């Protein structure tokens, strides 16, 4: 027998222990929080509608005065498995306020066994102290919303996998292009165009602006040059902090934050003006980011102004959120009495017709537009 006959490459294989999972979430909105607190004794809960994750029916149990005497000063939240099962259902969950949801990652803690030999309910008896909650920004117009993320884990199994999937590999860091371009804007290195905005000047790079905005492309390289005199482009009808924020987005693709250097302009005001600028320069992603940001500031005092802005600049998503806010009778009648709503009725009459139609659907009655018009005058 040849010495080489028994020699050769070693056998290679790999396997992985994996589990099938199912995930989902349910949002529970609590309107008239003060009434739920007054009408629900300690130890009693209000249930959400049922929702399904992983083939099982779940409920959110909301205890406005705590789930027991020891937690009477807290809001308690529990996840309830709505139906008895012979074997335990392994699930992870997390409750969060909707206005603080991080879409990038959800850390849901340890696995709980629902049903089987264990209980069917788990949760947070001390989710938040009621006094702290009532003083927080989570409670707006006597309403708030909770999101419950659920991850159901099924049986483990072993699978054969490629060796390459478990051996060390090369790590590629995330893109830092936005940092390089942001530094280019800040240092003004190689800048070849200057903008005059309300007496303040900004240096920038024609190629970057043209690549990001078809409007800038036409103005800087086409026949439409906007007030280009002596190498300076004058921008009319825009404040300097807004144009500065616009440039920041163009170079970094990030939503800018209001700073003291921007004249103490508040984030909601900046978002309103920036939405107008995004529409002007055809920056659709920035426009959507502004819509998303303005959704956080919708309340009785601002909804009419934001709805006017949404209608004038064709922001369908923002408009829908405004209508949803106005679907609450308590919110609607407070807003109707305001001067901003009267301005909305005069500047955007088409919105009034849509609003009346929406109310007819929500409350199943017909609205006499002429009578309402008399009230607004």
N, C-alpha and C positions, 0 to 999 in steps of 0.2 A: 504494500500500500504506500502510495506516495506521501511524503511528509506534508505536502500541501493539501492533501485530500480532505483533511478535517478542519483546515483553516478557512477563514472567510470573514465577510462583514458580520458584525454582531446583529442580532435581531433587535428591531426597534418598533416600539408601539407606544400609544398614549391613550388614556381614557379620562373621562371627566364625570363627576357626580353633578347632575343638574336637576332642576325642578321646574315644572310648568307653573307659571304664575298668571294671575289675572289682576288687573288694576283698574281703578276708576275713582270717581269722586262725586260727591253730591253737595250742592250749595243750599243751605237753609237760610232764608231771609226772615228776620223777625221785625215786623212792623209794630208800631205802638208798644215799644218795649216797656214803658211805664205801666201800661195796663196789664201786660203779662206778669209783671212783678207784683202788682196789687192783687191780681185774681188767682195766683197760683201759690198755694201754701208750700212750705218747706217739705221736701220729700215727694212732691208730686211733679210730674213732668209733662211737657207738651211734645208730641212726636211729629217728626217730618213725614212726608209721604214716603212709601217704601221705594227703595232703589235696589238694583241688582248689580252685584259684582261677583265674578267667579261662579255664577250659577246659583248664588244664594241671595235671599232677600234680606235687606238691612234697613234699619231705621236710625235716625239721630234722635236721641232723647235730650231735651233741653229743660234744665231745672233752673228757673230764674232766681229761686231762693235757696239753692243748694239741695243736694239729694238726701241730706240727713241733718239733724240738729247741729252736729259738729261743723258743718259747712254752710250754715245758714247765711253767712256774710259773703258767700261766693256764688258765682254762676257755675253750675256743674254741667258737664257735657259727657254723654255716654254713647257708645255704639252698641246697638242691640241687634242680635241675630233673630230675625223674625219668625223662625220656624225651627222646631226641634229636629235634630238630626241624630242618627245612631252613632256616628263617629265624629270626633272633634274636627272643627274647621279651623285650620291654622291661618291667622290673618294678622297683619300689621295695620296700624291706622294712625292718623294724626289729625287733630283739629287746629284750624287756623282762621284768623279773621281774613275775610276776602281781600280787604284793602292792603294786606301785607303778604299776599301769596307770592312766593318765589317760584317762578315757573321752571327754573333751571334744575333744581334738585329738591327732593323731599326726603327728609330723614324721619322715619316713622318708628324708631325704637324697636323694642323686642317683639317677638312673635307671641301672640296670645291664642289660647285654645278656646274657641267658642263652641258651645254645644257639647255633645257626648256626655262625659261624666262631670264636666265643668259647667260653669254658668254660661248664660247666653248674652251677658252684658258686661262690658268693660269700658272704662273711660277715665275722665279727669274730674274728681269731686271738687278740686280747687282749681278749676280752669283759669279763673281770674277773679280777684277781689272785686266785689260789686262797686265799692266806692271808687277804686282806681279806674274801673271800666267806665263809670259814668262821667269821670273827669277827662277821659281820653278822647282822641280823635276818631276812635272806632265807632262811637255812637254819634250819629248825625241825623238830625230831624227825628229823634226818637226811634231810629231804625238802625239795624246793623245786620251783617251777614256772616255766616260761618261756613267754611269749606271743610269737608271731611274726606281725606284721601284714604283709600283702602287698598291693600295689596294682599290678595289671597294666594297662599302657597299650597300647591298640591303635592302629590307623592314624589319622592326622590327616585331617580333612575340613573343608571350608568350608561354612558355613550362612548363609543370609540371616536376619537378626535385626531386631527392631524398633529404631528409632533411640533410643527411650526407654531401652532396656536398657544403652546405652553412654554416653549423655550424662550430665553431672553431675546429681545428684539431691539430695534433702534427707536428711540423716542424722538418725535418731531414736536417741538414747542409750538404753541398757538401763534398765529400771525401777529406781528408787531408793526405791520405796515402803517396802522393809524398813528402810532407813536412817531414814526419817522416823518410822516407827512405833517403831523401836528407840530413837530419841531421846525419843519421847513416854513410853516406859516408863522411861527413865533419868531424865528431868527430873521425872516424876510430874505434869506439867502437866494439870490437868483430871481428875485421878484421883478416883474416886467410890466406891472400895471398898478396904478394907484387910484383908489376910490375916495371921493369926498362925500361923506354922509353927515349932514347936519353940522358941517364945520370940522368934523374929525376925519382924519385920513387913515386909510388902511392899504398896506402894500400886499399884493398877491401875485399869483402866477396864472397867466392866461390859459395855459394848457390844462392845468388842474381844473379850473373853473369850467372850461369848455367841455372837458371830459365828463363832468358831473351833471351839468345843466345844459339842455339844448337851448335855453333862453340866453344864458351867458355865451354859449357858442355863437349864436347869431349876432349878439351885441358886440362881441370882442373880435370876431373874425368875419362877420358878414357885413351886410350893407346897413344894418339897423343901429349902428353905434350910438349908445345912449349918452348924449351930452359929452362926447369925447373932445375936450378942448385942452390943448397943450399937454397931452399925455395923461390928463386926469379925467376919470369917469365920475360924473356927479350922479348920485342916486337920490331921487326925489321921493317924498312921502314915506320915509323910513327913519326910525331913530337909530343912532349910532350903536347902542348896546344890542339892538336886534340884528343889525348887519354883522356885528362882531360874532354873535351866536350863529348866524347863518354861515359865515366862513368856517367857523369851528366844525360845524357838521359836515360841510363840503370836504374838508381835509381829513376828518377822522371817522366819519359815519357814525358818530356818537351824539346823543342828545345833550346839548349844553346845559350847564347849571347856572342859575342866576348867582352873581357874586356882588359884593359891595362895590367892586370896581365898576360894575355896570349901573351905577347910580341907584343902588338899593332897589332895583326893579324886582318885583315879586315873581315867583315861578309861574303862577297862573297868568299874570299879565304878559310875561315874556312868551309863554306858550301861545297866547292869543295872537300877539303880533307876529310871532315866528310862523304860525300857521298861514297867515296872510302872505308872508314873504315866501314860504314854501310853495304856495299856490302860484304866486307870481313868477317864480323861477322854475316851476315844473319839477319840484323835488318831491316825488310821491312818498318815498319812505319817511322823510322828515315830516311831511304833512300828516301821515298816519301816526307817527310818534307824538306829534302835538295833540292829535285827537285823543290818543290814549291817555296822555298826561292830563288833558282838560276833563276827562271823565272823572278824575279824582277830585275835582273842584266843583262838581255840580251840586248845588244846594238851592234853597229857596231864593237867596239873594243873587245868584249868578246864572241860573238856568236860562232865563229869557235872553240874556246877553250871549251866552254860549250857543243857544239855539239859533239866534240871528246869525251868528258867525258861521255856524254849520250850514245853514241854508244858503247863505251868500257864496260860500266857497265849496259847495257840493260835497260836504262831509257826511256821507250817509250813515256811517257807523256812529259817529258822535250824535247825530240827529236822533238816531234810534234810542240811544241811551238817555237823551233828554226827554223823549216821549215816555220812556219807561218810568223816569222819575216823576213826570207829571201824571202818570196813571194813578198815583196815590191821591185820593180826594183831599186829604189834609194838605199835601204839598200844593196841589193845583189851586185851591181857593186862596191860599196865602200868596201865590205867585200872581194870580189874576188881579189882585188888588194893588200890585206894584206898578210904578211908573215904567219900569223896564218892559213889562208885559204889554203895556199900552204902546210903547215904541215898537215892539215886535209886531203887534197887530197892524200897525201902519206901514212899517218898512217891509214886512214879509207877509202880505195877506194870504198867499198860497199856503203858508204853514198853518194858518188858522183853520182852513178847510180840512187839512190832514189831521189836525188835532181834534176837531169835532168828530171826524169819522172814527178816530181811534177811541175816543171816549164812548161813542155809541157801541163799539165792539166790547169794551171793557165793562160797561155798566148797563148795556142793553136798553138804552133809551135814546131818543132822538133829541139832538140839541138844536134849538132855534137860534140860528146864527145871527138873525137880525136883533133879537133880544139881547144876546151877548154883546153885540156891537154897541148897543145903546149903553150898556154898563161900562164899556171901555172908554166911551167918549167923555 
